[in-house]
């Protein structure tokens, strides 16, 4: 009878330890990178030469208004 009770106690401690390890691993996962904003995209396009200065200025003004 004593051995039967010890088995359940060991199982409970083992499950508790596994839950703690799982919780620690789940909280340390890297999150998905944030999507760049529309303003970030326009600034990147301007920096790479994809749009001219006038287009950049007008688009930036429009985006800041909204």
N, C-alpha and C positions, 0 to 999 in steps of 0.2 A: 504494500500500500504506500509506503514512503517513497519508493522509486517512481511510482506513477505520478505523484504530486510534483516531484522534482522535475519530471519531464515537461510538464506544462509550464512550470516556472521558467525553465530554460528557454522554452519556445517563446514565451512572452518577452523575455529580455532580448532574445535574438531578433524578434520582429521590431522591437523598439529601437534597437541599434540600427537595423536596416532602414527604418523610417527616418532616423536622424541623418544617416549618410545620404539618403535620397534627397532629403530636404536641403542639405548643404550643397549637394551637386546641382540641384535645380536652381538655387539662387545664384550660383556662380556662372551660369551660362551667359555668354555674351548676347546682348539683345541685337535685333536687326538695326542696321544703321538708319538714321533718320533720313527721310527723303529731302533733297535740297528744295529750298523755296524757289518760287518763280524769279525772285530778285537774284538769288544765287546763280541761277541758270543764265540770266541775262548778263550778269557780271562776268561769268566765265566765258560766255560767247564773245563779249567785248574784248576781254583779255586775250583771247586766242585769235582775234581778228575776224571773227565771223560776222560781226555787225559793225557799222560805222558809228562815229561819236554821236551824230544826230539821232540815229535810231536808238542808241543806248539811252541818251538823255530823255527822249520822249517816252520810251517804254518804262524807264525808271519812274518818271513822274506819274504815269498812269498806274503803275503798280503801288506806289506809295499812297495814292488817293484811295485805293480800294482796301 
